[in-house]
Amino acid sequence: MNGQVIENFSAPTAPIHVLDDALVNKIAAGEVVERPASVVKELLENAVDAGATRLSITIENGGKTLIRVTDDGSGISPEDLPLAFARHATSKISSVEDLFSIQTMGFRGEALASIAGISHASIITRRSQDQQGWRINAHESVLEPAVPTSAPVGTTVEVRDLFYCVPARRKFLRSDATEFGHIQEMVLRIALAYPHIALMLSHNDRKVLDLPAASDHQVRIVEAFGGEFKNQLIPISYTDPNIQVRGFVGLPETARATTRFQYLFLNGRYIRDRSIFHALKEAYRGLIEPAAQPVGVLFLVMAPVAFDVNVHPQKTEVRFRDPNLAYRAVLAAIREQFLQRDLTPHVRLSAGGASGTDDVKTQAAQTRQIIADFFRQPQADSSKIDFPAATAGSSGSAPSSMVSQPYRAESHLQSKAFTPVPLPSVLSQQIPVQGELEPLPNHFMQFHDSYLVVQESDGILIIDQHALHERIIYEDLLARVRQGPLEAQRLLLPVVVSVAAGQLAIFERVKPLLVNLGIDVDVFDSGSVAVQSLPTLLARLNPTQFIRELLDKLLETSGRITDEELLHEVLDMAACKAAIKAGDPLTPDEIQALLRRREEVERSSNCPHGRPTTVRMSLRDLERQFKRR
């Protein structure tokens, strides 16, 4: 406007009048039909409601020029066919009460009318009891008479030239590839929710998806997501009188950078719900890195009166009567399965085939060196090798795989002198456990003063000593904090820590939790705080470094953090700072204590930050590296 102010602007006035059906349908299409994928969604949902077991979707130019959906469902009677394109005409509800007990995918009766208002549309349909099929065409909401035609049992809906009569909408569509990507996502949602339906999707005469009917959801998920998820999915199940949760979640090692592999269905309908997806992520706390996203396909079943699906034109959002019910159920279902499983990831080794690339050769050589170091018998410089006294009943003639004395072989790994660092008392204080513990391994070693290699019956474990000890301390602190304040030891002299002005404001929020942890901190002056005591369990904690990093972290979030998140944040940092470090030599007794605690604590497969504490290498993988397989 070149800086000029528009004055006295007013809309033109006209008499009030009723809009014609064609214009009404174009307006309604703005809510129901956002892009070609919206058309595919509505047509697929109608096919599911019709009892289809096979679906064929044909797309041209990202759906802009052609969308054709063919099903083998129940079909439409010739008497009802003209009503299919009428607004608010439906066979799925008949009263106000029906809106609160929706059992079908579609129910508004707007979809086909809206689609026909902005395209050239047609329906070909036949019921099993009819001798012939019928066809009806619609152009900008104008219907042609239905005519008989040959057709198989089922329905084919064809939509051509989408938005041809609304060019302003058409120009906002993205590239063909982008629009087809959205269509493929819509098809995938139906495929995951209804594995008994066979689906075929083609684009510009190229078959993109061909999913046969599957026996269960797990088979369909692997077919849809890819073979890499085979044996990587954990079934979950939870039932109470108000909700049922079923589904599959990925092992922590399958976590991705985005939420692409997260799907939520309520009574067979795909929905989005931020709270439930937060429950999915929360269940993985401490098992994956904070920025990673878990894999999960969740199916919720609830009574229709417990939620309202009639709150969004595209029916992807619902309103729950009890918003916390689904959150609690999903969280409980996943955590229950995690507590029952060993989540230790397996090492992914190359097969080392005939290609003989440098990467494969290097990896194979490194693997052989690890195994050689592990099984090498100690020779010279045995003063650096610690052997505890032999246990009762041991025999000097036992084969090496049955040696009962744990040992560490340092001389051939590092030349520095062995100076054991005592572990914090947390390792010697047992937490009551349920059931029998597995016997401790009888063959292990520490190498590079950072990793432990432990023999198993079918392979070896490689353990990051810092990450494992971090998890042990974290779980110990969490259990004890929930019982009451930790036992604290007063420092001889307070440790004064300088802090920024903005951090002092956040400090008051953190102080009650720190006191509960046995960390007594007071404001010293306008630019510092004084640490008066530390918990006895965190003797290795550097108070200055811990307080500074904690306040820096909270300042980044501007203090917007829940009490639960704050608790975990403080415990994460405290455990990390107090744990043994990479480079700390351990005695055999200390290793034994660490391994014993590994069997006792929950989620020992990952540190509190989500990094793995342990990886497993099977004998099968080792044999492949040595070309025995």
C-alpha positions as CSV (number, residue, x, y, z in Angstrom):
1,M,0.0,0.0,0.0
2,N,3.1,2.2,-0.1
3,G,2.6,3.3,3.5
4,Q,-0.9,4.7,2.8
5,V,-3.6,4.0,5.4
6,I,-6.9,2.5,4.1
7,E,-9.7,4.4,5.6
8,N,-13.5,3.8,5.7
9,F,-13.2,0.2,4.5
10,S,-16.4,-1.7,4.7
11,A,-17.7,-4.8,3.1
12,P,-20.5,-4.4,0.4
13,T,-23.9,-5.1,1.8
14,A,-26.5,-7.4,0.1
15,P,-29.8,-9.0,1.1
16,I,-29.7,-12.2,3.2
17,H,-30.2,-15.2,1.0
18,V,-29.9,-19.0,1.0
19,L,-26.8,-20.3,-0.7
20,D,-27.3,-22.9,-3.5
21,D,-26.2,-26.5,-3.0
22,A,-23.1,-26.2,-5.3
23,L,-21.7,-23.3,-3.3
24,V,-22.5,-25.0,0.0
25,N,-20.7,-28.1,-1.1
26,K,-17.6,-26.1,-2.1
27,I,-17.6,-24.4,1.3
28,A,-18.0,-27.8,3.1
29,A,-15.2,-29.2,1.0
30,G,-12.8,-26.7,2.5
31,E,-13.3,-28.4,5.9
32,V,-13.4,-32.0,4.7
33,V,-11.1,-32.0,1.6
34,E,-7.8,-30.4,2.4
35,R,-5.8,-32.2,-0.3
36,P,-6.1,-35.5,-2.3
37,A,-5.1,-37.5,0.7
38,S,-8.3,-36.3,2.4
39,V,-10.4,-37.8,-0.4
40,V,-8.5,-41.1,-0.1
41,K,-9.2,-41.1,3.6
42,E,-12.9,-40.7,3.2
43,L,-13.2,-43.3,0.5
44,L,-11.2,-45.8,2.4
45,E,-13.2,-45.3,5.6
46,N,-16.5,-45.8,3.6
47,A,-15.0,-49.1,2.2
48,V,-14.1,-50.3,5.6
49,D,-17.7,-49.6,6.9
50,A,-19.0,-51.5,3.9
51,G,-17.1,-54.7,5.1
52,A,-14.4,-54.7,2.4
53,T,-11.7,-57.4,2.5
54,R,-9.8,-56.1,-0.5
55,L,-9.0,-52.5,-1.5
56,S,-7.3,-51.2,-4.6
57,I,-6.2,-47.6,-4.8
58,T,-5.1,-46.1,-8.1
59,I,-3.6,-42.6,-8.1
60,E,-2.4,-40.4,-10.9
61,N,-0.3,-37.2,-10.6
62,G,-0.4,-37.2,-6.8
63,G,-4.2,-37.5,-6.9
64,K,-4.7,-34.3,-8.7
65,T,-6.0,-35.9,-11.9
66,L,-7.3,-39.3,-10.7
67,I,-8.2,-41.1,-7.4
68,R,-9.9,-44.5,-7.8
69,V,-10.8,-46.7,-4.9
70,T,-12.3,-50.1,-5.5
71,D,-13.6,-52.4,-2.7
72,D,-15.4,-55.8,-2.5
73,G,-17.8,-54.6,0.2
74,S,-21.6,-54.7,0.4
75,G,-22.3,-52.2,-2.4
76,I,-25.2,-49.7,-2.6
77,S,-28.7,-50.3,-3.7
78,P,-29.9,-48.6,-6.9
79,E,-32.6,-46.8,-4.9
80,D,-30.0,-45.3,-2.5
81,L,-27.3,-44.5,-5.1
82,P,-28.6,-40.9,-5.9
83,L,-28.5,-40.1,-2.2
84,A,-24.8,-41.1,-1.9
85,F,-23.8,-37.6,-3.3
86,A,-26.5,-35.8,-1.2
87,R,-25.4,-33.6,1.8
88,H,-26.0,-35.1,5.2
89,A,-27.3,-38.3,3.8
90,T,-26.0,-41.4,5.6
91,S,-26.9,-44.9,6.6
92,K,-24.8,-44.8,9.8
93,I,-26.8,-42.5,12.2
94,S,-30.4,-41.6,12.6
95,S,-30.8,-39.8,15.9
96,V,-29.0,-37.4,18.2
97,E,-28.2,-40.3,20.6
98,D,-26.3,-42.1,17.8
99,L,-23.7,-39.3,17.8
100,F,-22.6,-40.4,21.2
101,S,-22.3,-44.1,20.3
102,I,-20.5,-44.0,17.0
103,Q,-19.5,-47.5,15.8
104,T,-18.4,-46.7,12.2
105,M,-15.6,-44.9,10.6
106,G,-17.8,-42.3,8.8
107,F,-21.1,-40.8,9.9
108,R,-21.4,-37.2,8.9
109,G,-22.7,-37.8,5.4
110,E,-20.7,-34.9,4.0
111,A,-17.7,-36.5,2.4
112,L,-19.1,-37.6,-1.0
113,A,-21.2,-34.5,-1.4
114,S,-18.1,-32.3,-0.7
115,I,-15.9,-34.3,-3.0
116,A,-18.5,-34.1,-5.9
117,G,-18.7,-30.3,-5.4
118,I,-15.1,-29.8,-6.5
119,S,-14.4,-32.6,-9.0
120,H,-15.8,-35.0,-11.6
121,A,-16.9,-37.9,-9.6
122,S,-18.6,-41.3,-10.3
123,I,-19.7,-44.4,-8.4
124,I,-20.1,-47.9,-9.9
125,T,-21.6,-50.4,-7.5
126,R,-23.3,-53.7,-7.2
127,R,-24.7,-55.7,-4.3
128,S,-24.4,-59.5,-4.2
129,Q,-28.2,-60.0,-4.6
130,D,-28.4,-57.7,-7.7
131,Q,-28.0,-59.1,-11.2
132,Q,-26.3,-55.9,-12.6
133,G,-24.4,-52.9,-11.3
134,W,-25.3,-49.2,-11.5
135,R,-23.3,-46.1,-12.3
136,I,-23.9,-42.5,-11.4
137,N,-21.9,-39.4,-12.3
138,A,-21.7,-36.0,-10.5
139,H,-20.1,-32.8,-11.7
140,E,-20.0,-29.8,-9.3
141,S,-22.9,-31.3,-7.3
142,V,-25.0,-31.9,-10.4
143,L,-26.1,-35.5,-10.6
144,E,-26.8,-37.4,-13.8
145,P,-29.4,-40.2,-13.8
146,A,-28.1,-43.6,-12.6
147,V,-27.6,-46.1,-15.4
148,P,-27.1,-49.9,-15.4
149,T,-23.6,-51.3,-16.0
150,S,-21.7,-54.4,-15.6
151,A,-19.7,-54.5,-12.3
152,P,-18.3,-57.0,-9.8
153,V,-19.8,-57.0,-6.3
154,G,-18.6,-54.0,-4.4
155,T,-18.0,-50.3,-5.1
156,T,-15.7,-48.2,-7.2
157,V,-15.5,-44.5,-6.6
158,E,-13.6,-42.4,-9.1
159,V,-12.6,-38.8,-8.5
160,R,-11.1,-36.8,-11.5
161,D,-9.7,-33.3,-11.7
162,L,-9.8,-32.5,-8.0
163,F,-10.4,-28.7,-7.4
164,Y,-10.7,-28.1,-11.2
165,C,-13.5,-25.6,-10.4
166,V,-11.7,-24.0,-7.4
167,P,-8.4,-23.0,-9.0
168,A,-7.4,-20.9,-5.9
169,R,-7.4,-24.1,-3.9
170,R,-5.7,-26.2,-6.5
171,K,-2.7,-23.9,-6.8
172,F,-2.0,-24.5,-3.0
173,L,-1.4,-28.2,-3.6
174,R,2.2,-29.3,-3.4
175,S,4.2,-31.4,-5.8
176,D,2.9,-34.7,-7.0
177,A,5.5,-36.5,-4.9
178,T,4.5,-34.6,-1.8
179,E,0.8,-35.2,-2.3
180,F,1.3,-38.9,-3.0
181,G,3.4,-39.1,0.2
182,H,0.3,-38.0,2.1
183,I,-1.9,-40.5,0.3
184,Q,0.5,-43.3,1.1
185,E,0.3,-42.3,4.8
186,M,-3.5,-42.5,4.7
187,V,-3.4,-45.9,3.2
188,L,-0.8,-47.1,5.7
189,R,-3.1,-46.0,8.6
190,I,-5.9,-48.2,7.3
191,A,-3.5,-51.0,6.6
192,L,-2.2,-51.0,10.2
193,A,-5.7,-50.8,11.7
194,Y,-7.2,-53.5,9.6
195,P,-4.7,-56.3,8.8
196,H,-7.4,-58.6,7.5
197,I,-7.9,-56.2,4.5
198,A,-5.6,-56.8,1.5
199,L,-4.5,-53.4,0.0
200,M,-2.9,-52.5,-3.3
201,L,-1.7,-48.9,-4.0
202,S,-0.4,-47.7,-7.4
203,H,0.8,-44.4,-8.6
204,N,1.1,-43.5,-12.3
205,D,0.9,-47.2,-13.2
206,R,3.6,-48.2,-10.7
207,K,2.7,-50.5,-7.9
208,V,3.9,-48.9,-4.6
209,L,2.2,-51.1,-1.9
210,D,0.9,-54.6,-2.2
211,L,-0.1,-55.9,1.3
212,P,-1.8,-59.2,1.4
213,A,-4.3,-59.9,4.2
214,A,-2.4,-60.7,7.4
215,S,-3.2,-63.0,10.3
216,D,-2.5,-60.4,12.9
217,H,-1.3,-56.8,13.6
218,Q,2.3,-57.8,14.1
219,V,2.6,-59.4,10.7
220,R,1.1,-56.3,9.1
221,I,3.3,-53.9,11.0
222,V,6.4,-55.7,9.9
223,E,5.1,-55.8,6.3
224,A,4.3,-52.1,6.4
225,F,7.4,-50.8,8.3
226,G,10.0,-53.2,6.8
227,G,11.8,-56.4,7.6
228,E,14.2,-54.6,9.9
229,F,11.4,-54.6,12.6
230,K,11.1,-58.4,12.6
231,N,11.9,-59.7,16.1
232,Q,12.2,-56.1,17.2
233,L,8.6,-55.5,18.4
234,I,7.3,-56.1,21.9
235,P,3.5,-56.9,22.3
236,I,1.7,-54.9,25.0
237,S,-1.6,-55.6,26.7
238,Y,-3.6,-53.9,29.4
239,T,-7.2,-54.2,30.4
240,D,-9.5,-52.6,33.0
241,P,-13.3,-52.1,33.0
242,N,-13.0,-48.8,31.2
243,I,-10.2,-49.3,28.6
244,Q,-8.3,-51.9,26.7
245,V,-4.8,-51.3,25.3
246,R,-3.2,-53.6,22.8
247,G,-0.4,-53.0,20.4
248,F,3.3,-53.3,19.7
249,V,6.3,-51.1,20.7
250,G,9.8,-51.3,19.4
251,L,12.8,-52.3,21.4
252,P,14.8,-49.2,22.6
253,E,17.4,-49.8,19.9
254,T,14.7,-49.2,17.2
255,A,14.1,-45.5,18.3
256,R,14.1,-43.0,15.5
257,A,14.8,-39.3,15.1
258,T,11.2,-38.5,14.3
259,T,7.7,-39.7,15.3
260,R,7.2,-41.3,11.9
261,F,6.7,-44.8,13.3
262,Q,4.1,-43.8,16.0
263,Y,0.5,-44.7,15.3
264,L,-2.5,-44.5,17.6
265,F,-6.0,-46.0,16.9
266,L,-9.1,-45.7,19.0
267,N,-11.8,-48.3,18.2
268,G,-10.1,-48.8,14.8
269,R,-10.0,-45.1,14.0
270,Y,-6.6,-43.3,13.6
271,I,-6.4,-40.4,16.0
272,R,-3.8,-37.9,17.2
273,D,-3.6,-37.2,20.9
274,R,-0.6,-35.4,22.4
275,S,-1.2,-36.8,25.9
276,I,-1.1,-40.4,24.8
277,F,2.0,-40.0,22.7
278,H,3.6,-38.3,25.7
279,A,2.8,-41.5,27.7
280,L,4.5,-43.5,25.0
281,K,7.7,-41.4,25.2
282,E,7.6,-41.3,29.0
283,A,7.6,-45.1,29.1
284,Y,11.0,-45.0,27.4
285,R,12.5,-42.5,29.9
286,G,16.0,-43.6,30.6
287,L,15.9,-46.3,27.8
288,I,16.4,-44.0,24.8
289,E,18.2,-40.7,24.4
290,P,16.0,-37.6,25.1
291,A,15.8,-36.5,21.5
292,A,15.0,-39.9,20.2
293,Q,11.4,-41.1,19.5
294,P,10.2,-44.7,20.2
295,V,8.4,-46.9,17.7
296,G,4.8,-47.8,18.7
297,V,1.5,-48.9,17.2
298,L,-1.2,-48.6,19.9
299,F,-4.8,-49.8,19.7
300,L,-7.2,-48.5,22.3
301,V,-10.8,-49.9,22.8
302,M,-13.3,-47.8,24.8
303,A,-17.0,-47.6,25.1
304,P,-18.2,-44.9,22.6
305,V,-19.8,-42.9,25.4
306,A,-16.4,-42.4,27.0
307,F,-15.2,-40.1,24.2
308,D,-16.6,-37.7,21.6
309,V,-15.3,-38.1,18.0
310,N,-17.5,-35.4,16.6
311,V,-15.1,-32.6,17.4
312,H,-13.1,-32.3,14.2
313,P,-14.3,-32.5,10.5
314,Q,-11.6,-35.0,9.7
315,K,-12.3,-37.1,12.8
316,T,-8.6,-37.3,13.8
317,E,-9.1,-35.7,17.2
318,V,-11.3,-36.8,20.0
319,R,-12.3,-35.5,23.4
320,F,-12.1,-38.0,26.3
321,R,-14.4,-37.9,29.3
322,D,-11.5,-38.9,31.5
323,P,-8.3,-37.5,29.8
324,N,-6.0,-39.3,32.2
325,L,-7.4,-42.8,31.7
326,A,-5.7,-43.5,28.4
327,Y,-2.5,-41.9,29.6
328,R,-2.2,-44.2,32.6
329,A,-3.2,-47.3,30.7
330,V,-0.7,-46.8,27.9
331,L,2.1,-46.1,30.4
332,A,1.3,-49.1,32.5
333,A,1.0,-51.4,29.5
334,I,4.4,-50.6,28.2
335,R,6.3,-50.4,31.5
336,E,4.9,-53.8,32.6
337,Q,6.4,-55.4,29.5
338,F,9.7,-53.6,29.9
339,L,10.0,-54.9,33.5
340,Q,9.6,-58.5,32.3
341,R,12.2,-58.3,29.5
342,D,15.9,-58.2,29.0
343,L,16.3,-55.1,26.8
344,T,20.0,-55.6,26.2
345,P,20.7,-54.8,22.5
346,H,22.6,-57.2,20.2
347,V,25.7,-56.1,18.3
348,R,25.0,-55.7,14.6
349,L,27.9,-57.3,12.8
350,S,28.5,-57.5,9.1
351,A,28.4,-60.9,7.6
352,G,31.8,-60.4,6.2
353,G,31.1,-62.1,2.9
354,A,33.0,-62.4,-0.3
355,S,32.9,-58.6,-1.0
356,G,35.9,-58.1,1.4
357,T,35.5,-54.4,1.7
358,D,37.9,-52.5,4.0
359,D,35.1,-51.8,6.5
360,V,34.3,-55.4,6.8
361,K,37.9,-56.4,7.2
362,T,38.5,-53.7,9.8
363,Q,35.4,-54.7,11.8
364,A,36.3,-58.4,11.6
365,A,39.9,-57.7,12.8
366,Q,38.7,-55.6,15.7
367,T,36.2,-58.3,16.7
368,R,38.9,-61.0,16.6
369,Q,41.2,-58.8,18.7
370,I,38.5,-58.3,21.4
371,I,37.9,-62.1,21.6
372,A,41.7,-62.8,21.6
373,D,42.2,-60.3,24.4
374,F,39.3,-61.9,26.3
375,F,40.5,-65.5,26.1
376,R,44.2,-64.9,26.1
377,Q,45.8,-66.6,29.1
378,P,48.0,-64.4,31.4
379,Q,51.7,-64.8,30.9
380,A,54.5,-62.4,31.9
381,D,54.0,-59.5,34.2
382,S,51.4,-61.4,36.2
383,S,51.8,-59.0,39.1
384,K,49.2,-56.9,37.4
385,I,46.7,-59.7,37.3
386,D,44.5,-60.1,40.3
387,F,43.3,-63.6,41.1
388,P,41.0,-64.1,44.1
389,A,41.3,-67.3,46.1
390,A,39.9,-70.4,44.3
391,T,36.4,-71.3,45.3
392,A,35.6,-74.5,47.1
393,G,35.4,-77.5,44.7
394,S,37.4,-75.9,41.9
395,S,39.8,-78.0,39.9
396,G,43.0,-77.0,38.3
397,S,42.3,-79.4,35.4
398,A,39.1,-77.7,34.4
399,P,39.0,-76.4,30.8
400,S,39.3,-72.7,30.3
401,S,35.6,-72.3,29.5
402,M,34.8,-73.6,33.0
403,V,37.4,-71.6,35.0
404,S,35.6,-70.5,38.2
405,Q,38.1,-67.8,39.2
406,P,37.3,-64.3,37.8
407,Y,40.4,-62.5,36.5
408,R,41.5,-59.3,34.7
409,A,44.2,-59.3,32.1
410,E,45.7,-55.8,32.0
411,S,49.3,-56.3,31.0
412,H,48.6,-56.6,27.3
413,L,46.0,-53.9,27.2
414,Q,47.6,-50.9,29.0
415,S,51.0,-50.4,30.5
416,K,50.1,-48.1,33.3
417,A,50.2,-49.4,36.9
418,F,47.1,-50.8,38.4
419,T,45.6,-48.4,40.9
420,P,42.1,-49.6,41.9
421,V,39.5,-46.9,42.6
422,P,37.1,-47.8,45.4
423,L,33.5,-47.8,44.3
424,P,30.9,-45.8,46.1
425,S,29.1,-47.5,48.9
426,V,26.0,-47.8,46.7
427,L,27.4,-51.1,45.3
428,S,27.7,-52.7,48.7
429,Q,24.2,-51.8,49.8
430,Q,21.7,-54.3,48.5
431,I,18.1,-53.5,47.4
432,P,15.6,-56.3,48.2
433,V,14.8,-58.3,45.1
434,Q,12.1,-60.7,44.2
435,G,12.9,-64.3,43.2
436,E,16.2,-66.0,42.5
437,L,19.1,-64.1,41.0
438,E,20.9,-65.6,38.1
439,P,24.4,-66.9,39.1
440,L,27.2,-64.5,38.5
441,P,29.3,-65.1,35.4
442,N,32.4,-67.2,35.9
443,H,34.6,-65.6,33.3
444,F,35.0,-61.9,32.9
445,M,37.6,-59.1,32.4
446,Q,38.0,-55.4,32.2
447,F,39.7,-53.8,29.2
448,H,40.9,-50.3,28.6
449,D,39.7,-49.6,32.2
450,S,36.3,-48.7,30.7
451,Y,34.5,-51.9,29.5
452,L,33.8,-55.2,31.0
453,V,33.6,-58.4,28.9
454,V,31.5,-61.1,30.4
455,Q,31.1,-64.7,29.1
456,E,27.5,-66.1,28.6
457,S,26.4,-69.5,27.6
458,D,25.6,-68.3,24.0
459,G,28.1,-65.5,23.6
460,I,29.5,-62.5,25.5
461,L,28.3,-59.2,27.0
462,I,30.2,-56.0,26.6
463,I,29.4,-53.6,29.4
464,D,30.1,-49.8,29.7
465,Q,31.1,-49.6,33.4
466,H,30.2,-45.9,33.7
467,A,26.8,-46.3,32.1
468,L,25.9,-49.3,34.2
469,H,27.0,-47.7,37.4
470,E,25.1,-44.6,36.5
471,R,21.9,-46.6,36.1
472,I,22.5,-48.4,39.5
473,I,23.0,-45.1,41.3
474,Y,19.9,-43.5,39.6
475,E,17.6,-46.4,40.5
476,D,19.0,-46.4,44.1
477,L,18.4,-42.7,44.5
478,L,14.9,-42.8,43.0
479,A,13.8,-45.6,45.3
480,R,15.3,-43.9,48.4
481,V,14.0,-40.4,47.6
482,R,10.5,-41.8,47.3
483,Q,10.8,-43.2,50.8
484,G,12.0,-39.9,52.3
485,P,15.1,-37.6,52.5
486,L,18.5,-39.2,51.9
487,E,21.0,-39.5,54.7
488,A,23.3,-36.5,54.4
489,Q,26.9,-35.8,55.6
490,R,27.7,-32.2,56.6
491,L,30.8,-30.7,55.0
492,L,33.6,-29.5,57.2
493,L,33.6,-26.2,55.2
494,P,30.7,-25.0,53.0
495,V,31.5,-25.0,49.2
496,V,30.6,-21.6,47.8
497,V,29.4,-21.7,44.2
498,S,29.0,-18.5,42.1
499,V,25.8,-18.3,40.1
500,A,24.2,-15.8,37.7
501,A,21.3,-13.6,38.8
502,G,18.8,-15.5,36.6
503,Q,19.9,-18.8,38.2
504,L,19.2,-17.5,41.7
505,A,15.5,-17.0,40.8
506,I,15.3,-20.7,39.7
507,F,17.2,-21.9,42.7
508,E,14.3,-21.5,45.1
509,R,12.3,-23.9,42.9
510,V,15.0,-26.5,43.1
511,K,15.9,-26.2,46.7
512,P,13.2,-28.5,48.3
513,L,14.2,-31.3,45.9
514,L,17.9,-30.9,46.7
515,V,17.1,-31.1,50.4
516,N,15.3,-34.3,49.8
517,L,18.4,-35.7,48.1
518,G,20.5,-34.7,51.1
519,I,22.1,-31.8,49.3
520,D,21.7,-28.8,51.6
521,V,22.3,-25.5,49.7
522,D,21.6,-22.0,50.9
523,V,21.9,-18.6,49.3
524,F,25.2,-17.2,50.4
525,D,25.0,-13.7,48.9
526,S,23.5,-12.0,45.8
527,G,25.9,-13.9,43.4
528,S,26.5,-17.3,45.1
529,V,25.1,-20.2,47.0
530,A,26.8,-22.4,49.7
531,V,26.6,-26.2,49.7
532,Q,26.5,-27.3,53.3
533,S,26.0,-31.1,53.0
534,L,26.0,-34.0,50.5
535,P,24.3,-37.4,50.6
536,T,26.5,-40.2,51.8
537,L,25.6,-42.2,48.7
538,L,27.1,-39.5,46.4
539,A,30.5,-39.2,48.0
540,R,32.1,-38.8,44.5
541,L,29.9,-35.8,43.6
542,N,31.6,-32.6,42.8
543,P,29.2,-30.0,44.4
544,T,30.5,-27.0,42.4
545,Q,30.2,-28.7,39.0
546,F,26.9,-30.3,39.9
547,I,25.1,-27.1,41.1
548,R,26.4,-25.0,38.2
549,E,25.4,-27.5,35.5
550,L,22.0,-28.1,37.1
551,L,21.2,-24.4,37.2
552,D,22.4,-23.9,33.7
553,K,20.1,-26.7,32.5
554,L,17.1,-25.2,34.3
555,L,17.9,-21.7,32.9
556,E,17.7,-23.2,29.4
557,T,14.1,-24.3,30.0
558,S,13.3,-20.9,31.7
559,G,12.1,-22.9,34.7
560,R,9.2,-24.5,32.6
561,I,9.6,-28.0,33.9
562,T,7.2,-30.3,35.8
563,D,8.1,-31.6,39.3
564,E,8.4,-35.1,37.9
565,E,10.7,-33.9,35.1
566,L,12.7,-31.9,37.6
567,L,13.2,-35.0,39.8
568,H,14.5,-37.1,37.0
569,E,16.7,-34.3,35.7
570,V,18.4,-33.9,39.1
571,L,18.8,-37.7,39.6
572,D,20.2,-38.0,36.0
573,M,22.9,-35.4,36.7
574,A,23.6,-36.7,40.2
575,A,24.0,-40.3,39.0
576,C,26.2,-39.3,36.1
577,K,28.5,-37.2,38.3
578,A,28.8,-39.8,41.0
579,A,29.3,-42.9,38.9
580,I,32.7,-44.5,38.2
581,K,34.3,-43.1,35.0
582,A,35.8,-44.5,31.9
583,G,39.4,-45.0,32.8
584,D,38.9,-46.2,36.4
585,P,40.5,-49.5,37.0
586,L,38.4,-52.0,39.0
587,T,39.3,-54.9,41.1
588,P,37.6,-58.3,40.6
589,D,35.6,-57.8,43.7
590,E,34.4,-54.5,42.4
591,I,33.5,-56.0,39.1
592,Q,31.6,-58.7,40.8
593,A,29.7,-56.1,42.8
594,L,28.8,-54.2,39.7
595,L,27.6,-57.3,37.9
596,R,25.5,-58.4,40.9
597,R,23.8,-55.0,41.0
598,R,23.1,-55.3,37.2
599,E,21.0,-58.3,37.9
600,E,19.0,-56.4,40.6
601,V,18.1,-53.0,39.2
602,E,15.4,-52.2,36.7
603,R,16.2,-51.1,33.2
604,S,19.8,-52.1,33.6
605,S,20.1,-52.3,29.8
606,N,20.3,-48.4,29.5
607,C,21.7,-45.5,31.5
608,P,19.3,-42.8,32.7
609,H,20.1,-40.8,29.5
610,G,19.1,-43.6,27.3
611,R,22.5,-44.9,26.1
612,P,23.0,-48.7,26.3
613,T,24.9,-50.0,29.2
614,T,25.4,-53.4,27.6
615,V,25.5,-55.0,24.2
616,R,25.3,-58.7,23.5
617,M,27.4,-60.5,20.9
618,S,26.1,-64.0,20.1
619,L,28.3,-67.0,19.3
620,R,26.5,-67.1,15.9
621,D,27.8,-63.6,15.1
622,L,31.3,-64.4,16.3
623,E,31.3,-67.5,14.1
624,R,30.3,-65.5,11.1
625,Q,33.2,-63.1,11.7
626,F,35.6,-66.0,11.9
627,K,34.0,-67.5,8.8
628,R,32.8,-70.6,10.5
629,R,29.3,-70.0,9.1
